Amino acid sequence: MKDGKCGKCGEKMIKKGVIQSGNSKYDVYRCNECGQEDMKAIGVNPKYHR
């Protein structure tokens, strides 16, 4: 995913939600045309780092 566009078909991707995996958080994006999903790291969860 680059600049909010789908790498498969080139259409605009829409934010689907946020996933937390371990101490990291990711934004999940989904393409309306082809259904491709992609994740982008948004940072670490501060409660794990004291």
PQR file with spaces between the fields and no chain letter, atoms N, CA, C, O and H, PARSE charges and radii, in Angstrom:
ATOM       1  N    MET     1       0.847   -1.178    0.000 -0.4000 1.5000
ATOM       2  CA   MET     1       0.000    0.000    0.000 -0.0000 2.0000
ATOM       3  C    MET     1       0.887    1.234    0.000  0.5500 1.7000
ATOM       4  O    MET     1       1.775    1.381    0.840 -0.5500 1.4000
ATOM       5  N    LYS     2       0.637    2.095   -0.933 -0.4000 1.5000
ATOM       6  CA   LYS     2       1.393    3.341   -1.006 -0.0000 2.0000
ATOM       7  C    LYS     2       0.415    4.489   -1.218  0.5500 1.7000
ATOM       8  O    LYS     2      -0.378    4.476   -2.159 -0.5500 1.4000
ATOM       9  H    LYS     2      -0.085    1.975   -1.615  0.4000 1.0000
ATOM      10  N    ASP     3       0.480    5.488   -0.328 -0.4000 1.5000
ATOM      11  CA   ASP     3      -0.388    6.668   -0.421 -0.0000 2.0000
ATOM      12  C    ASP     3      -1.871    6.307   -0.398  0.5500 1.7000
ATOM      13  O    ASP     3      -2.673    6.978   -1.048 -0.5500 1.4000
ATOM      14  H    ASP     3       1.124    5.498    0.437  0.4000 1.0000
ATOM      15  N    GLY     4      -2.249    5.261    0.335 -0.4000 1.5000
ATOM      16  CA   GLY     4      -3.645    4.891    0.466 -0.0000 2.0000
ATOM      17  C    GLY     4      -4.242    4.218   -0.749  0.5500 1.7000
ATOM      18  O    GLY     4      -5.464    4.127   -0.865 -0.5500 1.4000
ATOM      19  H    GLY     4      -1.597    4.717    0.863  0.4000 1.0000
ATOM      20  N    LYS     5      -3.401    3.741   -1.664 -0.4000 1.5000
ATOM      21  CA   LYS     5      -3.897    3.059   -2.862 -0.0000 2.0000
ATOM      22  C    LYS     5      -3.545    1.584   -2.806  0.5500 1.7000
ATOM      23  O    LYS     5      -2.503    1.200   -2.275 -0.5500 1.4000
ATOM      24  H    LYS     5      -2.408    3.815   -1.570  0.4000 1.0000
ATOM      25  N    CYS     6      -4.415    0.772   -3.355 -0.4000 1.5000
ATOM      26  CA   CYS     6      -4.236   -0.679   -3.386 -0.0000 2.0000
ATOM      27  C    CYS     6      -3.078   -1.052   -4.305  0.5500 1.7000
ATOM      28  O    CYS     6      -2.958   -0.526   -5.412 -0.5500 1.4000
ATOM      29  H    CYS     6      -5.262    1.083   -3.787  0.4000 1.0000
ATOM      30  N    GLY     7      -2.228   -1.962   -3.839 -0.4000 1.5000
ATOM      31  CA   GLY     7      -1.106   -2.408   -4.648 -0.0000 2.0000
ATOM      32  C    GLY     7      -1.521   -3.368   -5.746  0.5500 1.7000
ATOM      33  O    GLY     7      -0.775   -3.579   -6.702 -0.5500 1.4000
ATOM      34  H    GLY     7      -2.325   -2.390   -2.940  0.4000 1.0000
ATOM      35  N    LYS     8      -2.706   -3.953   -5.617 -0.4000 1.5000
ATOM      36  CA   LYS     8      -3.181   -4.944   -6.581 -0.0000 2.0000
ATOM      37  C    LYS     8      -3.922   -4.302   -7.756  0.5500 1.7000
ATOM      38  O    LYS     8      -3.653   -4.620   -8.915 -0.5500 1.4000
ATOM      39  H    LYS     8      -3.312   -3.781   -4.840  0.4000 1.0000
ATOM      40  N    CYS     9      -4.861   -3.393   -7.446 -0.4000 1.5000
ATOM      41  CA   CYS     9      -5.670   -2.808   -8.522 -0.0000 2.0000
ATOM      42  C    CYS     9      -5.518   -1.292   -8.649  0.5500 1.7000
ATOM      43  O    CYS     9      -5.975   -0.718   -9.638 -0.5500 1.4000
ATOM      44  H    CYS     9      -5.079   -3.136   -6.505  0.4000 1.0000
ATOM      45  N    GLY    10      -4.885   -0.624   -7.670 -0.4000 1.5000
ATOM      46  CA   GLY    10      -4.656    0.813   -7.755 -0.0000 2.0000
ATOM      47  C    GLY    10      -5.790    1.685   -7.251  0.5500 1.7000
ATOM      48  O    GLY    10      -5.705    2.911   -7.330 -0.5500 1.4000
ATOM      49  H    GLY    10      -4.514   -1.090   -6.866  0.4000 1.0000
ATOM      50  N    GLU    11      -6.859    1.074   -6.730 -0.4000 1.5000
ATOM      51  CA   GLU    11      -7.990    1.850   -6.218 -0.0000 2.0000
ATOM      52  C    GLU    11      -7.703    2.335   -4.796  0.5500 1.7000
ATOM      53  O    GLU    11      -6.759    1.877   -4.152 -0.5500 1.4000
ATOM      54  H    GLU    11      -6.929    0.078   -6.666  0.4000 1.0000
ATOM      55  N    LYS    12      -8.528    3.266   -4.316 -0.4000 1.5000
ATOM      56  CA   LYS    12      -8.362    3.833   -2.985 -0.0000 2.0000
ATOM      57  C    LYS    12      -8.753    2.813   -1.907  0.5500 1.7000
ATOM      58  O    LYS    12      -9.731    2.081   -2.058 -0.5500 1.4000
ATOM      59  H    LYS    12      -9.295    3.639   -4.838  0.4000 1.0000
ATOM      60  N    MET    13      -7.968    2.779   -0.813 -0.4000 1.5000
ATOM      61  CA   MET    13      -8.255    1.866    0.289 -0.0000 2.0000
ATOM      62  C    MET    13      -8.912    2.624    1.436  0.5500 1.7000
ATOM      63  O    MET    13      -8.630    3.803    1.648 -0.5500 1.4000
ATOM      64  H    MET    13      -7.174    3.374   -0.691  0.4000 1.0000
ATOM      65  N    ILE    14      -9.791    1.945    2.178 -0.4000 1.5000
ATOM      66  CA   ILE    14     -10.532    2.534    3.282 -0.0000 2.0000
ATOM      67  C    ILE    14     -10.089    1.878    4.583  0.5500 1.7000
ATOM      68  O    ILE    14      -9.866    0.669    4.634 -0.5500 1.4000
ATOM      69  H    ILE    14     -10.020    0.987    2.006  0.4000 1.0000
ATOM      70  N    LYS    15      -9.961    2.689    5.640 -0.4000 1.5000
ATOM      71  CA   LYS    15      -9.543    2.164    6.938 -0.0000 2.0000
ATOM      72  C    LYS    15     -10.648    1.287    7.518  0.5500 1.7000
ATOM      73  O    LYS    15     -11.800    1.705    7.626 -0.5500 1.4000
ATOM      74  H    LYS    15     -10.141    3.672    5.598  0.4000 1.0000
ATOM      75  N    LYS    16     -10.273    0.062    7.888 -0.4000 1.5000
ATOM      76  CA   LYS    16     -11.228   -0.904    8.414 -0.0000 2.0000
ATOM      77  C    LYS    16     -11.211   -0.948    9.940  0.5500 1.7000
ATOM      78  O    LYS    16     -12.243   -1.193   10.564 -0.5500 1.4000
ATOM      79  H    LYS    16      -9.337   -0.277    7.800  0.4000 1.0000
ATOM      80  N    GLY    17     -10.036   -0.710   10.549 -0.4000 1.5000
ATOM      81  CA   GLY    17      -9.942   -0.751   11.999 -0.0000 2.0000
ATOM      82  C    GLY    17      -8.502   -0.776   12.467  0.5500 1.7000
ATOM      83  O    GLY    17      -7.578   -0.484   11.708 -0.5500 1.4000
ATOM      84  H    GLY    17      -9.197   -0.511   10.042  0.4000 1.0000
ATOM      85  N    VAL    18      -8.325   -1.134   13.752 -0.4000 1.5000
ATOM      86  CA   VAL    18      -7.004   -1.191   14.369 -0.0000 2.0000
ATOM      87  C    VAL    18      -6.817   -2.569   14.984  0.5500 1.7000
ATOM      88  O    VAL    18      -7.724   -3.100   15.625 -0.5500 1.4000
ATOM      89  H    VAL    18      -9.076   -1.371   14.368  0.4000 1.0000
ATOM      90  N    ILE    19      -5.629   -3.149   14.786 -0.4000 1.5000
ATOM      91  CA   ILE    19      -5.284   -4.441   15.376 -0.0000 2.0000
ATOM      92  C    ILE    19      -4.101   -4.234   16.305  0.5500 1.7000
ATOM      93  O    ILE    19      -3.151   -3.527   15.970 -0.5500 1.4000
ATOM      94  H    ILE    19      -4.892   -2.718   14.265  0.4000 1.0000
ATOM      95  N    GLN    20      -4.168   -4.863   17.487 -0.4000 1.5000
ATOM      96  CA   GLN    20      -3.032   -4.831   18.395 -0.0000 2.0000
ATOM      97  C    GLN    20      -2.407   -6.211   18.412  0.5500 1.7000
ATOM      98  O    GLN    20      -3.085   -7.202   18.685 -0.5500 1.4000
ATOM      99  H    GLN    20      -4.940   -5.437   17.759  0.4000 1.0000
ATOM     100  N    SER    21      -1.118   -6.281   18.123 -0.4000 1.5000
ATOM     101  CA   SER    21      -0.390   -7.541   18.102 -0.0000 2.0000
ATOM     102  C    SER    21       0.827   -7.396   19.002  0.5500 1.7000
ATOM     103  O    SER    21       1.785   -6.706   18.653 -0.5500 1.4000
ATOM     104  H    SER    21      -0.567   -5.477   17.901  0.4000 1.0000
ATOM     105  N    GLY    22       0.789   -8.048   20.160 -0.4000 1.5000
ATOM     106  CA   GLY    22       1.888   -7.911   21.109 -0.0000 2.0000
ATOM     107  C    GLY    22       1.943   -6.492   21.618  0.5500 1.7000
ATOM     108  O    GLY    22       0.978   -6.007   22.208 -0.5500 1.4000
ATOM     109  H    GLY    22       0.011   -8.609   20.443  0.4000 1.0000
ATOM     110  N    ASN    23       3.063   -5.814   21.400 -0.4000 1.5000
ATOM     111  CA   ASN    23       3.177   -4.432   21.866 -0.0000 2.0000
ATOM     112  C    ASN    23       3.079   -3.424   20.722  0.5500 1.7000
ATOM     113  O    ASN    23       3.421   -2.256   20.906 -0.5500 1.4000
ATOM     114  H    ASN    23       3.848   -6.208   20.921  0.4000 1.0000
ATOM     115  N    SER    24       2.622   -3.849   19.557 -0.4000 1.5000
ATOM     116  CA   SER    24       2.497   -2.952   18.401 -0.0000 2.0000
ATOM     117  C    SER    24       1.039   -2.789   17.987  0.5500 1.7000
ATOM     118  O    SER    24       0.212   -3.673   18.209 -0.5500 1.4000
ATOM     119  H    SER    24       2.343   -4.798   19.407  0.4000 1.0000
ATOM     120  N    LYS    25       0.741   -1.644   17.383 -0.4000 1.5000
ATOM     121  CA   LYS    25      -0.599   -1.387   16.851 -0.0000 2.0000
ATOM     122  C    LYS    25      -0.502   -1.173   15.350  0.5500 1.7000
ATOM     123  O    LYS    25       0.465   -0.596   14.852 -0.5500 1.4000
ATOM     124  H    LYS    25       1.413   -0.925   17.203  0.4000 1.0000
ATOM     125  N    TYR    26      -1.519   -1.648   14.635 -0.4000 1.5000
ATOM     126  CA   TYR    26      -1.555   -1.551   13.177 -0.0000 2.0000
ATOM     127  C    TYR    26      -2.914   -1.040   12.731  0.5500 1.7000
ATOM     128  O    TYR    26      -3.943   -1.446   13.270 -0.5500 1.4000
ATOM     129  H    TYR    26      -2.304   -2.118   15.039  0.4000 1.0000
ATOM     130  N    ASP    27      -2.920   -0.140   11.737 -0.4000 1.5000
ATOM     131  CA   ASP    27      -4.148    0.243   11.046 -0.0000 2.0000
ATOM     132  C    ASP    27      -4.389   -0.788    9.955  0.5500 1.7000
ATOM     133  O    ASP    27      -3.458   -1.183    9.253 -0.5500 1.4000
ATOM     134  H    ASP    27      -2.084    0.190   11.299  0.4000 1.0000
ATOM     135  N    VAL    28      -5.642   -1.228    9.812 -0.4000 1.5000
ATOM     136  CA   VAL    28      -5.988   -2.195    8.774 -0.0000 2.0000
ATOM     137  C    VAL    28      -6.792   -1.466    7.699  0.5500 1.7000
ATOM     138  O    VAL    28      -7.783   -0.798    7.996 -0.5500 1.4000
ATOM     139  H    VAL    28      -6.398   -0.907   10.383  0.4000 1.0000
ATOM     140  N    TYR    29      -6.355   -1.601    6.453 -0.4000 1.5000
ATOM     141  CA   TYR    29      -7.018   -0.972    5.311 -0.0000 2.0000
ATOM     142  C    TYR    29      -7.535   -2.043    4.365  0.5500 1.7000
ATOM     143  O    TYR    29      -6.922   -3.099    4.210 -0.5500 1.4000
ATOM     144  H    TYR    29      -5.551   -2.143    6.212  0.4000 1.0000
ATOM     145  N    ARG    30      -8.686   -1.756    3.727 -0.4000 1.5000
ATOM     146  CA   ARG    30      -9.295   -2.708    2.798 -0.0000 2.0000
ATOM     147  C    ARG    30      -9.696   -1.989    1.513  0.5500 1.7000
ATOM     148  O    ARG    30     -10.212   -0.872    1.536 -0.5500 1.4000
ATOM     149  H    ARG    30      -9.184   -0.899    3.853  0.4000 1.0000
ATOM     150  N    CYS    31      -9.443   -2.660    0.396 -0.4000 1.5000
ATOM     151  CA   CYS    31      -9.815   -2.126   -0.915 -0.0000 2.0000
ATOM     152  C    CYS    31     -11.263   -2.510   -1.217  0.5500 1.7000
ATOM     153  O    CYS    31     -11.646   -3.668   -1.050 -0.5500 1.4000
ATOM     154  H    CYS    31      -9.023   -3.568    0.376  0.4000 1.0000
ATOM     155  N    ASN    32     -12.065   -1.542   -1.660 -0.4000 1.5000
ATOM     156  CA   ASN    32     -13.468   -1.816   -1.991 -0.0000 2.0000
ATOM     157  C    ASN    32     -13.622   -2.585   -3.295  0.5500 1.7000
ATOM     158  O    ASN    32     -14.598   -3.317   -3.467 -0.5500 1.4000
ATOM     159  H    ASN    32     -11.754   -0.602   -1.795  0.4000 1.0000
ATOM     160  N    GLU    33     -12.680   -2.432   -4.210 -0.4000 1.5000
ATOM     161  CA   GLU    33     -12.783   -3.076   -5.520 -0.0000 2.0000
ATOM     162  C    GLU    33     -12.432   -4.558   -5.477  0.5500 1.7000
ATOM     163  O    GLU    33     -13.240   -5.401   -5.866 -0.5500 1.4000
ATOM     164  H    GLU    33     -11.888   -1.838   -4.070  0.4000 1.0000
ATOM     165  N    CYS    34     -11.215   -4.882   -5.002 -0.4000 1.5000
ATOM     166  CA   CYS    34     -10.744   -6.269   -5.093 -0.0000 2.0000
ATOM     167  C    CYS    34     -10.737   -7.003   -3.752  0.5500 1.7000
ATOM     168  O    CYS    34     -10.550   -8.220   -3.726 -0.5500 1.4000
ATOM     169  H    CYS    34     -10.558   -4.197   -4.686  0.4000 1.0000
ATOM     170  N    GLY    35     -10.939   -6.292   -2.634 -0.4000 1.5000
ATOM     171  CA   GLY    35     -10.982   -6.946   -1.329 -0.0000 2.0000
ATOM     172  C    GLY    35      -9.627   -7.148   -0.671  0.5500 1.7000
ATOM     173  O    GLY    35      -9.545   -7.762    0.393 -0.5500 1.4000
ATOM     174  H    GLY    35     -11.091   -5.304   -2.655  0.4000 1.0000
ATOM     175  N    GLN    36      -8.568   -6.645   -1.283 -0.4000 1.5000
ATOM     176  CA   GLN    36      -7.218   -6.760   -0.726 -0.0000 2.0000
ATOM     177  C    GLN    36      -7.148   -6.018    0.609  0.5500 1.7000
ATOM     178  O    GLN    36      -7.653   -4.901    0.722 -0.5500 1.4000
ATOM     179  H    GLN    36      -8.635   -6.146   -2.147  0.4000 1.0000
ATOM     180  N    GLU    37      -6.519   -6.637    1.634 -0.4000 1.5000
ATOM     181  CA   GLU    37      -6.325   -5.990    2.924 -0.0000 2.0000
ATOM     182  C    GLU    37      -4.844   -5.761    3.159  0.5500 1.7000
ATOM     183  O    GLU    37      -4.002   -6.552    2.735 -0.5500 1.4000
ATOM     184  H    GLU    37      -6.109   -7.544    1.543  0.4000 1.0000
ATOM     185  N    ASP    38      -4.535   -4.652    3.849 -0.4000 1.5000
ATOM     186  CA   ASP    38      -3.150   -4.316    4.138 -0.0000 2.0000
ATOM     187  C    ASP    38      -3.077   -3.689    5.523  0.5500 1.7000
ATOM     188  O    ASP    38      -4.031   -3.058    5.978 -0.5500 1.4000
ATOM     189  H    ASP    38      -5.219   -4.008    4.194  0.4000 1.0000
ATOM     190  N    MET    39      -1.932   -3.867    6.196 -0.4000 1.5000
ATOM     191  CA   MET    39      -1.739   -3.302    7.522 -0.0000 2.0000
ATOM     192  C    MET    39      -0.578   -2.313    7.493  0.5500 1.7000
ATOM     193  O    MET    39       0.407   -2.505    6.779 -0.5500 1.4000
ATOM     194  H    MET    39      -1.157   -4.380    5.826  0.4000 1.0000
ATOM     195  N    LYS    40      -0.717   -1.253    8.284 -0.4000 1.5000
ATOM     196  CA   LYS    40       0.334   -0.254    8.397 -0.0000 2.0000
ATOM     197  C    LYS    40       0.614   -0.037    9.883  0.5500 1.7000
ATOM     198  O    LYS    40      -0.307    0.253   10.647 -0.5500 1.4000
ATOM     199  H    LYS    40      -1.517   -1.097    8.863  0.4000 1.0000
ATOM     200  N    ALA    41       1.871   -0.174   10.300 -0.4000 1.5000
ATOM     201  CA   ALA    41       2.239    0.006   11.703 -0.0000 2.0000
ATOM     202  C    ALA    41       2.043    1.463   12.109  0.5500 1.7000
ATOM     203  O    ALA    41       2.445    2.379   11.391 -0.5500 1.4000
ATOM     204  H    ALA    41       2.619   -0.409    9.679  0.4000 1.0000
ATOM     205  N    ILE    42       1.415    1.667   13.280 -0.4000 1.5000
ATOM     206  CA   ILE    42       1.202    3.030   13.773 -0.0000 2.0000
ATOM     207  C    ILE    42       1.936    3.285   15.080  0.5500 1.7000
ATOM     208  O    ILE    42       1.879    4.401   15.597 -0.5500 1.4000
ATOM     209  H    ILE    42       1.089    0.923   13.863  0.4000 1.0000
ATOM     210  N    GLY    43       2.624    2.292   15.632 -0.4000 1.5000
ATOM     211  CA   GLY    43       3.410    2.528   16.841 -0.0000 2.0000
ATOM     212  C    GLY    43       3.313    1.392   17.831  0.5500 1.7000
ATOM     213  O    GLY    43       2.659    0.379   17.587 -0.5500 1.4000
ATOM     214  H    GLY    43       2.671    1.386   15.212  0.4000 1.0000
ATOM     215  N    VAL    44       3.984    1.585   18.962 -0.4000 1.5000
ATOM     216  CA   VAL    44       3.977    0.570   20.008 -0.0000 2.0000
ATOM     217  C    VAL    44       3.019    0.972   21.110  0.5500 1.7000
ATOM     218  O    VAL    44       2.759    2.155   21.326 -0.5500 1.4000
ATOM     219  H    VAL    44       4.516    2.409   19.161  0.4000 1.0000
ATOM     220  N    ASN    45       2.502   -0.019   21.796 -0.4000 1.5000
ATOM     221  CA   ASN    45       1.579    0.215   22.889 -0.0000 2.0000
ATOM     222  C    ASN    45       2.368    0.691   24.111  0.5500 1.7000
ATOM     223  O    ASN    45       3.224   -0.047   24.599 -0.5500 1.4000
ATOM     224  H    ASN    45       2.714   -0.980   21.620  0.4000 1.0000
ATOM     225  N    PRO    46       2.111    1.896   24.619 -0.5600 1.5000
ATOM     226  CA   PRO    46       2.929    2.448   25.697  0.2800 2.0000
ATOM     227  C    PRO    46       2.819    1.707   27.031  0.5500 1.7000
ATOM     228  O    PRO    46       3.730    1.811   27.852 -0.5500 1.4000
ATOM     229  N    LYS    47       1.738    0.964   27.275 -0.4000 1.5000
ATOM     230  CA   LYS    47       1.614    0.296   28.570 -0.0000 2.0000
ATOM     231  C    LYS    47       2.584   -0.883   28.719  0.5500 1.7000
ATOM     232  O    LYS    47       2.791   -1.360   29.835 -0.5500 1.4000
ATOM     233  H    LYS    47       0.998    0.880   26.608  0.4000 1.0000
ATOM     234  N    TYR    48       3.176   -1.356   27.636 -0.4000 1.5000
ATOM     235  CA   TYR    48       4.178   -2.414   27.719 -0.0000 2.0000
ATOM     236  C    TYR    48       5.564   -1.854   28.030  0.5500 1.7000
ATOM     237  O    TYR    48       6.455   -2.596   28.445 -0.5500 1.4000
ATOM     238  H    TYR    48       3.008   -0.968   26.729  0.4000 1.0000
ATOM     239  N    HIS    49       5.747   -0.555   27.833 -0.4000 1.5000
ATOM     240  CA   HIS    49       7.052    0.077   28.051 -0.0000 2.0000
ATOM     241  C    HIS    49       6.969    0.981   29.268  0.5500 1.7000
ATOM     242  O    HIS    49       6.392    2.067   29.202 -0.5500 1.4000
ATOM     243  H    HIS    49       5.024    0.048   27.496  0.4000 1.0000
ATOM     244  N    ARG    50       7.536    0.544   30.363 -0.4000 1.5000
ATOM     245  CA   ARG    50       7.436    1.331   31.604 -0.0000 2.0000
ATOM     246  C    ARG    50       8.711    2.025   31.923  0.5500 1.7000
ATOM     247  O    ARG    50       8.797    2.727   32.930 -0.5500 1.4000
ATOM     248  H    ARG    50       8.005   -0.338   30.416  0.4000 1.0000
